Amino acid sequence: MADDTIFACSSGPPPAAIAIMRISGPSAMAVAAALAGTLPSPRVAGVRALRDPADRRLLDRALVLTFPAPRTATGEDLVELHLHGGRAVVAAVGDVLAAQPGLRAAEPGEFTRRALTNGVLDLTEAEGLGDLLSAETETQRRAALRIADGGLRTVIEDWSDRLVTVAASIEAQLDFSDEDDVPDQAVEAITTNIAGIADAMAALLATPPVERLHDGVRVVIAGPPNSGKSTLLNVLAARDVAIVSPLSGTTRDRIEAAVTRGGIAYLLTDTAGLTDTPNDIVEEIGIARAEAAMGSADIVLWLGDTPPTDPSHIAIHARADLSSRSSPPPFAELVVSAETGAGIADLWARLAAEAKALLPVADAIATNDRQRSLLRESEQHLRRAGQGDLLIVAEEVRCAMRSLNAITGRTGTEDVLDAIFSRFCIGK
């Protein structure tokens, strides 16, 4: 399949003003010439009439760009046809391309996978590109761009180069260990270098994972029945998500709303009112789910008139517009009114401050679960390398390097690559 020439619309589904049909592979230039007649100079846009090679009927008048290998997005010969973006135009050109010998429609992520195979980018950059395509917030965009731009690859390559030097020192020590001119402190220097690299890996592992950015900061609104939880959720979500009623126990289950504010994604959760005397089994289930949500939350907003049992919960005096609630209790950290909007801006500021402490620092390298797992393996091998004789040290260093190579895609199994690139859209 790697020898096939592939094509796909890379600009998203029509209709649109312009649709970019991308063709990549050994037959890309010949196929484009069959449709366009003559091709413009490399990397120079030229207007061409695209015709079906079978009957010369006109398909569209389009801009054609050619990119000869290897300096292309895939490392192969690549052609872009900038079509009019109507559904019928894209379908007609796609049908003609599919009828050409040696051409087939691209699979999800196949263009990027070919770029990996041809050394245009490494696996971390490919994953960063995938995250960039799905980024919905500013923090997600910046984190993905840092990885897609080679931030993690640079760090991994530095560690790999240092471990190669360490491995060479180990081999030299093993080869000449019987000679008198080999210093006794050589082993100590080797283990010190290894420990330094392991510490650097541990520091990266200590930073929040990139999944934090995509999943959103989990904010749970909790408290007794009729404490204003649903009303506060609706105000924070800026829409009617939960039913609001003066009757106690309106919310019987968790209600979630995804919100983006200030470049940060939040998942807001309204919960059933907590009480020691539930009225029925449904309310008991709701309370159990509310407690489970609180246990897995990043931030809990407590709306009770008694102090929260967990000091990390943010105590809020809600419904402050009511005359009966004009005096907040001394433990309340924030006073808000969903009715008048008082204190809501302060609440968002507090949520942003709490969220930033949970998320990767701006422009820092944020690793995903796959990368962290391999990085942790590499660190563990290096920790074990500090113990035992040099033969054991050499083997542990080799294992550590193998895990690092798997992060960047230098080594890896096909099923891992299939799982990663299946998340990509067709045409990327």
ZIJO-V275648 format. One record per residue. N is the residue number from 1. RES is the residue in three letters. PHI is phi as a letter, one per 40 degrees, with the letter a starting at -180 (* if undefined). Layout:
{{N:RES:PHI} {N:RES:PHI}}
This chain:
{{1:MET:*} {2:ALA:c} {3:ASP:c} {4:ASP:c} {5:THR:c} {6:ILE:b} {7:PHE:a} {8:ALA:a} {9:CYS:c} {10:SER:c} {11:SER:b} {12:GLY:g} {13:PRO:c} {14:PRO:c} {15:PRO:c} {16:ALA:a} {17:ALA:c} {18:ILE:b} {19:ALA:b} {20:ILE:b} {21:MET:c} {22:ARG:b} {23:ILE:b} {24:SER:b} {25:GLY:h} {26:PRO:c} {27:SER:c} {28:ALA:d} {29:MET:c} {30:ALA:c} {31:VAL:c} {32:ALA:c} {33:ALA:c} {34:ALA:c} {35:LEU:c} {36:ALA:c} {37:GLY:g} {38:THR:b} {39:LEU:b} {40:PRO:c} {41:SER:c} {42:PRO:d} {43:ARG:g} {44:VAL:b} {45:ALA:c} {46:GLY:b} {47:VAL:c} {48:ARG:b} {49:ALA:c} {50:LEU:c} {51:ARG:b} {52:ASP:c} {53:PRO:d} {54:ALA:c} {55:ASP:b} {56:ARG:g} {57:ARG:c} {58:LEU:c} {59:LEU:c} {60:ASP:a} {61:ARG:b} {62:ALA:b} {63:LEU:c} {64:VAL:b} {65:LEU:b} {66:THR:b} {67:PHE:b} {68:PRO:c} {69:ALA:c} {70:PRO:c} {71:ARG:c} {72:THR:b} {73:ALA:c} {74:THR:b} {75:GLY:g} {76:GLU:b} {77:ASP:d} {78:LEU:b} {79:VAL:b} {80:GLU:b} {81:LEU:b} {82:HIS:c} {83:LEU:c} {84:HIS:c} {85:GLY:c} {86:GLY:c} {87:ARG:d} {88:ALA:c} {89:VAL:c} {90:VAL:c} {91:ALA:c} {92:ALA:c} {93:VAL:c} {94:GLY:c} {95:ASP:c} {96:VAL:c} {97:LEU:c} {98:ALA:c} {99:ALA:c} {100:GLN:c} {101:PRO:c} {102:GLY:g} {103:LEU:b} {104:ARG:a} {105:ALA:c} {106:ALA:c} {107:GLU:c} {108:PRO:d} {109:GLY:g} {110:GLU:c} {111:PHE:c} {112:THR:c} {113:ARG:c} {114:ARG:c} {115:ALA:c} {116:LEU:c} {117:THR:c} {118:ASN:c} {119:GLY:g} {120:VAL:c} {121:LEU:a} {122:ASP:b} {123:LEU:c} {124:THR:c} {125:GLU:c} {126:ALA:c} {127:GLU:c} {128:GLY:c} {129:LEU:c} {130:GLY:c} {131:ASP:c} {132:LEU:c} {133:LEU:c} {134:SER:c} {135:ALA:c} {136:GLU:b} {137:THR:b} {138:GLU:c} {139:THR:c} {140:GLN:c} {141:ARG:c} {142:ARG:c} {143:ALA:c} {144:ALA:c} {145:LEU:c} {146:ARG:c} {147:ILE:c} {148:ALA:c} {149:ASP:c} {150:GLY:g} {151:GLY:c} {152:LEU:c} {153:ARG:d} {154:THR:c} {155:VAL:c} {156:ILE:c} {157:GLU:c} {158:ASP:c} {159:TRP:c} {160:SER:c} {161:ASP:c} {162:ARG:c} {163:LEU:c} {164:VAL:c} {165:THR:c} {166:VAL:c} {167:ALA:c} {168:ALA:c} {169:SER:c} {170:ILE:c} {171:GLU:c} {172:ALA:c} {173:GLN:c} {174:LEU:c} {175:ASP:c} {176:PHE:b} {177:SER:c} {178:ASP:c} {179:GLU:c} {180:ASP:c} {181:ASP:c} {182:VAL:c} {183:PRO:c} {184:ASP:c} {185:GLN:c} {186:ALA:c} {187:VAL:c} {188:GLU:c} {189:ALA:c} {190:ILE:c} {191:THR:c} {192:THR:c} {193:ASN:c} {194:ILE:c} {195:ALA:c} {196:GLY:c} {197:ILE:c} {198:ALA:c} {199:ASP:c} {200:ALA:c} {201:MET:c} {202:ALA:c} {203:ALA:c} {204:LEU:c} {205:LEU:c} {206:ALA:c} {207:THR:c} {208:PRO:c} {209:PRO:c} {210:VAL:c} {211:GLU:d} {212:ARG:d} {213:LEU:c} {214:HIS:c} {215:ASP:c} {216:GLY:g} {217:VAL:c} {218:ARG:c} {219:VAL:b} {220:VAL:b} {221:ILE:c} {222:ALA:b} {223:GLY:i} {224:PRO:c} {225:PRO:d} {226:ASN:f} {227:SER:b} {228:GLY:g} {229:LYS:c} {230:SER:c} {231:THR:c} {232:LEU:c} {233:LEU:d} {234:ASN:c} {235:VAL:c} {236:LEU:c} {237:ALA:c} {238:ALA:g} {239:ARG:a} {240:ASP:c} {241:VAL:c} {242:ALA:b} {243:ILE:c} {244:VAL:b} {245:SER:a} {246:PRO:c} {247:LEU:c} {248:SER:c} {249:GLY:g} {250:THR:c} {251:THR:c} {252:ARG:b} {253:ASP:a} {254:ARG:c} {255:ILE:b} {256:GLU:b} {257:ALA:a} {258:ALA:c} {259:VAL:b} {260:THR:b} {261:ARG:a} {262:GLY:g} {263:GLY:g} {264:ILE:b} {265:ALA:c} {266:TYR:b} {267:LEU:b} {268:LEU:c} {269:THR:b} {270:ASP:c} {271:THR:b} {272:ALA:c} {273:GLY:c} {274:LEU:c} {275:THR:a} {276:ASP:c} {277:THR:b} {278:PRO:c} {279:ASN:c} {280:ASP:a} {281:ILE:c} {282:VAL:c} {283:GLU:c} {284:GLU:c} {285:ILE:c} {286:GLY:c} {287:ILE:c} {288:ALA:c} {289:ARG:c} {290:ALA:c} {291:GLU:c} {292:ALA:c} {293:ALA:c} {294:MET:c} {295:GLY:c} {296:SER:b} {297:ALA:c} {298:ASP:c} {299:ILE:b} {300:VAL:b} {301:LEU:c} {302:TRP:c} {303:LEU:b} {304:GLY:c} {305:ASP:c} {306:THR:b} {307:PRO:c} {308:PRO:c} {309:THR:c} {310:ASP:b} {311:PRO:c} {312:SER:c} {313:HIS:c} {314:ILE:c} {315:ALA:c} {316:ILE:b} {317:HIS:c} {318:ALA:c} {319:ARG:f} {320:ALA:c} {321:ASP:c} {322:LEU:c} {323:SER:c} {324:SER:c} {325:ARG:b} {326:SER:c} {327:SER:b} {328:PRO:c} {329:PRO:c} {330:PRO:c} {331:PHE:c} {332:ALA:c} {333:GLU:c} {334:LEU:b} {335:VAL:b} {336:VAL:b} {337:SER:b} {338:ALA:c} {339:GLU:c} {340:THR:c} {341:GLY:g} {342:ALA:c} {343:GLY:g} {344:ILE:c} {345:ALA:c} {346:ASP:c} {347:LEU:c} {348:TRP:c} {349:ALA:c} {350:ARG:c} {351:LEU:c} {352:ALA:c} {353:ALA:c} {354:GLU:c} {355:ALA:c} {356:LYS:c} {357:ALA:c} {358:LEU:c} {359:LEU:c} {360:PRO:d} {361:VAL:c} {362:ALA:d} {363:ASP:g} {364:ALA:c} {365:ILE:c} {366:ALA:b} {367:THR:c} {368:ASN:c} {369:ASP:c} {370:ARG:c} {371:GLN:c} {372:ARG:c} {373:SER:c} {374:LEU:c} {375:LEU:c} {376:ARG:c} {377:GLU:d} {378:SER:c} {379:GLU:c} {380:GLN:c} {381:HIS:c} {382:LEU:c} {383:ARG:c} {384:ARG:c} {385:ALA:c} {386:GLY:c} {387:GLN:b} {388:GLY:g} {389:ASP:c} {390:LEU:c} {391:LEU:c} {392:ILE:c} {393:VAL:d} {394:ALA:c} {395:GLU:c} {396:GLU:c} {397:VAL:c} {398:ARG:c} {399:CYS:c} {400:ALA:c} {401:MET:c} {402:ARG:c} {403:SER:c} {404:LEU:c} {405:ASN:c} {406:ALA:c} {407:ILE:c} {408:THR:c} {409:GLY:g} {410:ARG:c} {411:THR:b} {412:GLY:i} {413:THR:c} {414:GLU:c} {415:ASP:c} {416:VAL:c} {417:LEU:c} {418:ASP:d} {419:ALA:c} {420:ILE:c} {421:PHE:c} {422:SER:c} {423:ARG:c} {424:PHE:c} {425:CYS:c} {426:ILE:c} {427:GLY:h} {428:LYS:b}}
